[in-house]
Amino acid sequence: MAVPKPTTAFETAAVAIGALLALIIVVPLVPVVLDLVIGVFRGVFDAIVPGGRTYS
């Protein structure tokens, strides 16, 4: 199903504001998601590898 292109100035402004708000909301969440993914990977890796990580 195709999404219609904005035809009026109001629709164009609404699309631009929506994209800006999405960017403002999503960008700060990127480090949180990466930390979660890396944390899960490290947890699984530590459980599989004998000895795990050493903290010094």
Secondary structure, 3 states (H helix, E strand, C coil): CCCCCCCCHHHHHHHHHHHHHHHHHHCCHHHHHHHHHHHHHHHHHHHHCCCCCCCC
